């Protein structure tokens, strides 16, 4: 009689039994622990390896399919990729979330605790990196052969702590316990050179050639992080470069006992990938940042061309098979590096190489602020990348010749569009290099793109009409609704079906439920549960008790003067002064939640953080105020924090000075999660208004044109201050030390910045902002109407999926097909 053995369990099957088997196996064989001694972190690593196995099983066929079909590849070049935690997102993308959760819980483990042990990848800081992560997700979900290139920073920008109200930075050592999602590629390593000199010579055909020699060298080693698309059919990847020394140590110094000198070259070389955005206050910091940018550009171009040459010997096919998207000016050196490689190493004729380069490259601009458009001193450029400076000078010469022929005698135009600024210290304008070296340039919101055409790049728009186009940002609904807000996701799916996850326009089906009382109640219950969760976390982590009956008013973004966290504080102080003047007044309770990091060298931004915390300390401890007003500063704002805060937000603060915010994506995320926006006519706020309706938002303030006019005419903030008693009182309270009795003049510089110039026009917009906040209060007193408008916000956010953004890039810029 044949014996019947136990059922066969396949390691990579997606059923609960197979996943449980994988978990146990990885705990033993990958983590090296047994269940008796395993910690929650050990179980997280086992879970990550379990899911990674299933991602990898889909990854290799994806790459093979790209090669077999000779698909055009899109390379997204960015100094930042703020991808957040990966485990939950990967489980959702592969459709195994419930199975993994069940398997873990059947082993008597706490699923939420295990998932919570994941350390967020510190590969970015702000909106630039969050957008890049969303676009990678959408490229994979739309079956685009799209890959990211960046730097594997050993340390992120910094971990933000708050001590005595001040921002304190400490190293963001995210790799301390290893990264289970990365695959080291020691076989993928490229030399990157700096310094040296350039020698020109004639080759055997009499052509003038250039040789870059006597350089210092560092090696770039690849680490791959798979990026699964929703549904699991396609898995792309993010390739990150880590700097490695060409020599581990100098044995001569080591044998002589000079151990520090023995590893000096290794340590100096590897600083290139140590820290995200080293401070550029010092000349050494500027040089390191410049080297970082070239380091990842040079390694990426070598990798891109090596992959291209595997299948193609005809260079004319390069633009047909390669699209390089420059995410801001940081990768602008791609233009010069690609030219150097094609001309110097592969000996293509200059004009041929220039045609291929321009047709392969495209540039996304993210700022209208002239000071944020990178420029580098010519003398530093010449010292570090002498050959690239020669190439840029030639590109500039030929470009200006063309402009001169079309516009003879217009020397001022030549000065404005030149790739080299001659006013004061000569500097290379990286944005100009990116514009001239790309076939398409795009902004990230309609108003932003329009202002690009009429302001910073108006001359280029005149010279090449149609080259500048708009690609309004979007966010991935998989992470920002499906993963971040499971309660709302379930409610949406029950109402409109599962298709909304990949076709966000199907949210439109919620409109018919905006007046449905039962749906109102369920929608409000989801929001309240999210608020309760956030309130619990705030109480545990920060020791502040907040009422879930209060309106949760949220502003989370990088701390910067143009984003106007200070305007938010002025409203808080005004609100506080009103309560103090009349403690029995009937007010709508408000919990104001602010989060964000200030750049370490940005003194004024750090002072704003201190002010927020000083105001919070006074307001939160005033017995006359109680639950009528609370202020919370959430430290170390990152993706994980955003996933906690945004589902609980009821009011989304998007209050930048009109004409300064390129787009914003936090505005989209909070609106998708049922928050109403209070905002200026800036960035994507304008397009959100077009979709959801002005009646369902609280827009206020000067338009970009009015802002520009006031700056041209000259703006005197004293007139606005003297005309508004509450504004004057708020500034007096801040400036006199009411919130800083230990140092009464602490905020004098902040107040003086507003009273003497007010660059970002806070005093001009203040009365309109206060009036908008009063409209907020009035609506919040009517819960049914507030909920109705919140539902309509969710229902009308279909446009703002990053899937739509990627589909437009694919059609208009990259020339590739999508499955959408």
CORZIDA-V541563 format. One record per residue. RES is the residue in one small letter. PSI is psi in whole degrees, -180 to 180 (none if undefined). Layout:
BEGIN
RES_PSI, RES_PSI
END
This chain:
BEGIN
x_130, x_131, x_138, x_116, x_-180, x_157, x_142, x_129, x_117, x_131, x_-37, x_13, x_162, x_8, x_164, x_-42, x_-44, x_-39, x_-40, x_-39, x_-44, x_-43, x_-49, x_-41, x_-46, x_-34, x_-41, x_-50, x_-27, x_-38, x_-29, x_37, x_159, x_163, x_-27, x_-40, x_-2, x_138, x_173, x_-35, x_-39, x_-42, x_-34, x_-46, x_-41, x_-41, x_-41, x_-45, x_-36, x_-46, x_-38, x_-37, x_-44, x_-30, x_-45, x_-36, x_-27, x_-19, x_-50, x_-44, x_-34, x_-49, x_-40, x_-37, x_-41, x_-43, x_-45, x_-38, x_-2, x_49, x_146, x_134, x_140, x_126, x_115, x_110, x_119, x_140, x_-11, x_140, x_97, x_81, x_-16, x_-167, x_146, x_-31, x_-58, x_-41, x_-41, x_-40, x_-42, x_-45, x_-38, x_-6, x_27, x_18, x_-51, x_-39, x_-43, x_-43, x_-45, x_-44, x_-42, x_-44, x_-32, x_-17, x_16, x_40, x_157, x_107, x_-48, x_-38, x_-42, x_-48, x_-35, x_-12, x_-8, x_131, x_129, x_135, x_123, x_67, x_9, x_178, x_-45, x_-151, x_-33, x_-46, x_-34, x_-39, x_-46, x_-42, x_-41, x_-41, x_-36, x_-43, x_-45, x_-36, x_-43, x_-40, x_-27, x_8, x_37, x_137, x_75, x_132, x_145, x_149, x_131, x_-160, x_137, x_85, x_130, x_-36, x_141, x_-170, x_-53, x_159, x_129, x_122, x_159, x_118, x_119, x_33, x_-9, x_146, x_130, x_130, x_138, x_158, x_138, x_81, x_72, x_-18, x_10, x_-41, x_14, x_165, x_104, x_-11, x_-10, x_151, x_108, x_140, x_74, x_-18, x_-9, x_93, x_134, x_145, x_141, x_130, x_151, x_156, x_-146, x_-157, x_167, x_130, x_131, x_139, x_168, x_131, x_-176, x_-21, x_4, x_8, x_139, x_126, x_162, x_139, x_124, x_118, x_172, x_41, x_163, x_146, x_141, x_151, x_142, x_119, x_140, x_144, x_128, x_134, x_114, x_146, x_99, x_137, x_160, x_131, x_-17, x_3, x_-41, x_133, x_111, x_-167, x_161, x_121, x_122, x_142, x_134, x_136, x_131, x_142, x_150, x_-22, x_135, x_-48, x_163, x_111, x_-31, x_-49, x_-38, x_-47, x_-26, x_-2, x_2, x_80, x_-32, x_-46, x_-29, x_-31, x_13, x_-48, x_-41, x_-48, x_-42, x_-40, x_-43, x_-4, x_-17, x_-31, x_23, x_-52, x_137, x_125, x_70, x_146, x_131, x_26, x_-41, x_161, x_-34, x_-40, x_-41, x_-43, x_-41, x_-42, x_-41, x_-44, x_-39, x_-47, x_-44, x_-37, x_-51, x_-29, x_-48, x_-44, x_-41, x_-43, x_-41, x_-42, x_-44, x_-47, x_-33, x_-41, x_-42, x_-43, x_-16, x_-33, x_-14, x_134, x_-14, x_112, x_-22, x_-20, x_-5, x_-53, x_-19, x_-21, x_-6, x_127, x_125, x_116, x_120, x_111, x_92, x_-172, x_-13, x_-39, x_18, x_-22, x_-11, x_-41, x_-49, x_-38, x_-42, x_-40, x_-43, x_-46, x_-44, x_-41, x_-49, x_-39, x_-32, x_0, x_38, x_149, x_145, x_-52, x_-35, x_-47, x_-39, x_-40, x_-44, x_-40, x_-49, x_-38, x_-19, x_-25, x_147, x_154, x_130, x_123, x_141, x_7, x_148, x_-5, x_117, x_-37, x_-16, x_-6, x_116, x_138, x_149, x_139, x_137, x_-39, x_-36, x_-41, x_-46, x_-34, x_-37, x_-41, x_69, x_-37, x_-37, x_-35, x_-40, x_-45, x_-43, x_-40, x_-40, x_-42, x_-45, x_-44, x_-47, x_-35, x_-45, x_-32, x_-43, x_-43, x_-40, x_-38, x_-36, x_-27, x_68, x_139, x_-5, x_76, x_-29, x_-37, x_-43, x_-41, x_-41, x_-37, x_-6, x_144, x_-11, x_120, x_131, x_1, x_111, x_-134, x_129, x_130, x_145, x_127, x_105, x_-33, x_-40, x_-40, x_-43, x_-40, x_-49, x_-33, x_7, x_154, x_-20, x_145, x_133, x_149, x_178, x_12, x_155, x_-46, x_-38, x_-47, x_-41, x_-41, x_-33, x_-45, x_-31, x_-11, x_-95, x_-32, x_29, x_-38, x_-40, x_-34, x_-38, x_-38, x_-34, x_74, x_135, x_-13, x_-36, x_125, x_167, x_139, x_88, x_133, x_160, x_172, x_156, x_122, x_-17, x_-49, x_-42, x_-9, x_-57, x_-48, x_-42, x_-28, x_71, x_-32, x_-47, x_-39, x_-44, x_-43, x_-44, x_-45, x_-41, x_-31, x_-39, x_1, x_174, x_-15, x_-19, x_-24, x_-32, x_-10, x_83, x_-20, x_-17, x_-11, x_-21, x_-26, x_-15, x_-18, x_-40, x_-14, x_3, x_-23, x_11, x_119, x_-40, x_-44, x_-39, x_-51, x_-43, x_-40, x_-47, x_-36, x_-39, x_-46, x_-42, x_-40, x_-40, x_-39, x_-41, x_-40, x_-46, x_-42, x_-38, x_-43, x_-43, x_-43, x_-44, x_-44, x_-36, x_-9, x_23, x_123, x_120, x_146, x_130, x_-7, x_-9, x_160, x_126, x_108, x_114, x_132, x_103, x_117, x_170, x_140, x_119, x_148, x_-39, x_-23, x_-15, x_46, x_-27, x_-33, x_-39, x_-44, x_-39, x_-38, x_-42, x_-45, x_-40, x_-44, x_-43, x_-44, x_-37, x_-43, x_-42, x_-38, x_-27, x_81, x_-21, x_3, x_142, x_104, x_157, x_120, x_141, x_132, x_112, x_118, x_122, x_137, x_153, x_156, x_146, x_138, x_139, x_-33, x_3, x_87, x_-44, x_-39, x_-39, x_-32, x_-34, x_-40, x_-43, x_-41, x_-44, x_-45, x_-34, x_-43, x_-42, x_-41, x_-40, x_-50, x_-46, x_-18, x_9, x_114, x_-22, x_-20, x_-48, x_-134, x_4, x_-26, x_127, x_147, x_130, x_125, x_118, x_113, x_159, x_51, x_125, x_-171, x_-44, x_-40, x_-42, x_-39, x_-23, x_-41, x_-44, x_-39, x_-22, x_-12, x_138, x_-30, x_125, x_116, x_112, x_75, x_27, x_156, x_130, x_130, x_6, x_-34, x_122, x_-52, x_-63, x_144, x_-21, x_-34, x_-38, x_-45, x_-44, x_-37, x_-40, x_-29, x_14, x_24, x_150, x_143, x_131, x_120, x_168, x_172, x_69, x_151, x_-141, x_-6, x_-39, x_-44, x_-32, x_-41, x_-42, x_-32, x_-48, x_-18, x_135, x_-27, x_-17, x_19, x_176, x_81, x_146, x_169, x_178, x_148, x_169, x_-37, x_-39, x_-36, x_-47, x_-40, x_-42, x_-36, x_-37, x_-45, x_-21, x_124, x_130, x_103, x_-23, x_-33, x_-46, x_-39, x_-46, x_-22, x_-5, x_107, x_-38, x_-37, x_-44, x_-42, x_-43, x_-44, x_-38, x_-42, x_-43, x_-46, x_-26, x_-8, x_15, x_-39, x_2, x_62, x_-22, x_-19, x_89, x_-24, x_16, x_-39, x_18, x_-40, x_-36, x_-46, x_-41, x_-35, x_-31, x_-34, x_-20, x_70, x_-53, x_68, x_-39, x_17, x_42, x_-42, x_-29, x_-39, x_-13, x_-53, x_-34, x_-35, x_-45, x_-41, x_-40, x_-39, x_-32, x_-33, x_-36, x_-50, x_-44, x_-42, x_-38, x_-22, x_-13, x_85, x_-37, x_-43, x_-37, x_-46, x_-40, x_-45, x_-35, x_-41, x_-42, x_-34, x_-48, x_-45, x_-28, x_20, x_13, x_-33, x_-26, x_29, x_139, x_-16, x_-43, x_-41, x_-49, x_-39, x_-38, x_-42, x_-47, x_-42, x_-45, x_-21, x_-50, x_-26, x_44, x_161, x_155, x_167, x_11, x_none
END
